[in-house]
């Protein structure tokens, strides 16, 4: 029998190698949700992966419900296995670049817009034009009036190149030490997924869609600074937008409908 919780823990460990402050950003995200929409939110976990945000939402807010949307077959297999029998959540397979994902997500969430749409370490895979379209769709009916959108991701500021390089060098040294001590990176984790008989087929489908992470970075995204994100959110129709958390290399932006 597959130990889905161990796959979740392995995913968390691998992600924390890249982002040692990962739990801090999740705490800030959920604090902001509670402050603005209360402690029983209807949440859309956007580009949900294995359901990292979903797990933390349901633990912190027992009265919450969630819908997770992603395209990755392997990560969704882990998410569905982890949350099997959990009546407060459901998962939808959809491509965020396809307008059809909106109706599918809303239908899975009982048809109405969400109190909160949350995403982390996911949208940097998108190009700026696609990100703008996504934000417009969120403001156009996915987030309810008075609801919130929070995006925590890699958002370095191109106006501070020396700071960026110094922070990157320090983090690279930390990761090198931890890697030498046996910590899994992104490619290592996916290699383990591909070897597992219960996940191999889903991994193969994932590699067809996104490329094989064991062979290098296939990202075609564009990274935007926090100020660019907030400008796009305001232009898309959010009433207010600003950064609400930051580290030296990452940030979290909030859009309020």
DAFENCOR-V925718 format. One record per residue. N is the residue number from 0. PSI is psi in whole degrees, -180 to 180 (none if undefined). NEAR is the number of other ideal C-beta (glycine too) atoms within 12 Angstrom. D_FIRST is the distance of its C-alpha to the first C-alpha in Angstrom with 1 decimal. Layout:
n={N/N}
psi={PSI/PSI}
near={NEAR/NEAR}
d_first={D_FIRST/D_FIRST}
This chain:
n={0/1/2/3/4/5/6/7/8/9/10/11/12/13/14/15/16/17/18/19/20/21/22/23/24/25/26/27/28/29/30/31/32/33/34/35/36/37/38/39/40/41/42/43/44/45/46/47/48/49/50/51/52/53/54/55/56/57/58/59/60/61/62/63/64/65/66/67/68/69/70/71/72/73/74/75/76/77/78/79/80/81/82/83/84/85/86/87/88/89/90/91/92/93/94/95/96/97/98/99/100/101/102/103/104/105/106/107/108/109/110/111/112/113/114/115/116/117/118/119/120/121/122/123/124/125/126/127/128/129/130/131/132/133/134/135/136/137/138/139/140/141/142/143/144/145/146/147/148/149/150/151/152/153/154/155/156/157/158/159/160/161/162/163/164/165/166/167/168/169/170/171/172/173/174/175/176/177/178/179/180/181/182/183/184/185/186/187/188/189/190/191/192/193/194/195/196/197/198/199/200/201/202/203/204/205/206/207/208/209/210/211/212/213/214/215/216/217/218/219/220/221/222/223/224/225/226/227/228/229/230/231/232/233/234/235/236/237/238/239/240/241/242/243/244/245/246/247/248/249/250/251/252/253/254/255/256}
psi={138/134/89/-33/-35/-36/-39/-46/-39/-40/-45/-44/-43/-42/-37/-22/-38/-33/83/-17/22/-45/-31/-42/-35/-41/-45/-37/-48/-31/-44/-40/-49/-39/-36/-30/3/-174/16/53/149/116/136/118/100/130/57/-20/-129/-1/31/-46/-43/-46/-42/-34/-49/-32/-43/-37/88/-25/5/159/151/152/128/133/130/166/-16/115/-36/-47/-37/-33/-43/-43/-48/-36/-42/-41/18/129/-7/109/-13/-5/155/159/143/133/120/153/122/-13/-6/124/-23/-17/-28/-51/-36/-40/-44/-40/-41/-26/28/17/-19/168/162/152/-38/136/122/142/150/132/47/-42/-8/-11/-11/151/161/-40/-42/-38/-42/-44/-42/-47/-36/-39/-37/-47/-23/2/-5/-39/129/157/130/-6/176/152/132/128/112/122/180/115/65/152/117/-13/-7/64/-37/-41/-46/-44/-40/-44/-42/-41/-43/-44/-38/-40/-42/-47/-37/-43/-46/-35/-42/-26/-1/5/136/139/-174/-50/-40/-44/-43/-31/-40/-41/-47/-27/-19/125/-27/-18/-8/-44/-44/-38/-41/-40/-39/-43/-33/-35/-48/-9/164/113/-14/-12/14/179/120/16/137/23/179/135/131/145/160/-41/-35/-40/-47/-37/-41/-41/-45/-41/-26/-16/5/144/-37/152/139/167/137/-2/149/148/-178/-24/-19/168/167/127/148/134/126/124/none}
near={8/19/15/28/20/18/32/29/20/29/36/30/25/33/31/26/28/30/29/22/25/29/22/20/38/33/23/29/41/37/23/32/40/24/18/28/33/20/19/20/41/36/50/50/47/44/43/44/39/41/44/42/47/45/35/30/43/27/21/25/30/13/17/35/29/44/44/47/47/40/32/38/26/37/42/34/33/42/39/32/27/33/32/18/11/24/11/26/33/31/36/32/31/29/23/36/24/19/19/18/29/34/18/26/42/28/17/29/37/15/16/20/31/40/37/46/51/55/44/43/38/34/39/31/31/30/19/22/16/24/36/26/24/39/38/25/32/42/32/21/25/44/47/27/19/20/35/45/50/50/46/44/40/34/34/29/24/17/12/18/12/13/17/22/16/16/22/20/16/18/25/17/14/21/23/15/14/21/19/11/11/11/22/26/25/30/21/22/34/34/22/26/37/25/15/25/11/20/34/20/17/32/32/20/22/30/24/16/23/28/18/22/29/22/14/12/17/19/18/16/24/23/27/32/27/33/22/28/43/28/22/33/37/25/19/27/24/33/20/21/32/24/31/30/28/27/26/22/32/35/35/41/42/39/40/32/31}
d_first={0.0/3.8/6.5/9.0/11.6/11.8/12.4/15.1/16.6/16.9/18.6/20.8/21.8/22.7/24.7/26.5/27.7/29.7/30.5/30.9/32.4/29.5/29.0/32.8/32.9/30.2/32.3/35.4/33.8/32.8/36.2/37.9/36.0/36.9/40.5/41.0/39.0/38.0/34.9/33.5/33.1/31.8/30.1/29.4/27.0/28.6/26.8/23.8/21.4/18.2/20.1/21.7/24.8/23.1/21.2/24.6/26.6/24.5/24.7/28.4/29.4/27.8/30.0/29.1/27.4/26.1/25.7/24.0/25.5/24.5/24.7/22.1/19.2/16.8/17.6/17.5/14.0/13.0/15.5/14.5/10.8/12.4/15.0/13.5/15.9/18.4/21.6/23.7/22.3/21.8/21.5/23.9/24.0/27.6/29.9/32.1/34.9/35.0/37.0/34.8/32.0/34.4/34.5/30.8/30.1/32.9/31.8/28.3/30.1/32.3/35.0/36.8/37.0/34.9/36.2/34.5/33.0/31.2/30.2/29.7/29.8/29.6/33.0/34.5/33.0/35.6/39.3/41.9/43.0/39.5/39.0/42.4/41.4/38.1/40.1/42.5/39.9/38.5/42.1/42.9/40.7/37.2/38.3/40.5/44.0/43.7/40.0/38.7/37.0/35.7/34.8/33.9/34.1/35.9/39.6/42.0/45.7/47.7/50.8/49.8/49.1/50.0/47.8/44.9/45.3/45.7/42.5/40.6/42.0/41.0/37.4/37.2/38.3/35.7/32.9/34.3/34.2/30.7/29.6/31.4/29.6/26.2/25.2/23.2/25.2/24.5/24.6/22.4/19.6/19.8/19.9/16.6/15.2/17.0/15.6/11.9/11.2/9.2/12.2/15.1/16.6/16.8/18.2/20.7/21.9/22.2/24.3/26.5/27.3/27.9/28.3/26.2/26.2/26.0/29.5/31.1/31.8/32.2/33.3/36.4/36.7/39.7/39.8/42.1/43.7/43.3/46.8/46.0/43.0/45.1/47.9/45.5/44.1/47.7/48.8/45.9/47.1/45.6/48.2/47.5/45.4/45.1/43.0/41.6/39.8/40.2/39.5/41.6/39.6/37.5/38.5/37.5/39.8/40.3/41.7/43.2/44.0}
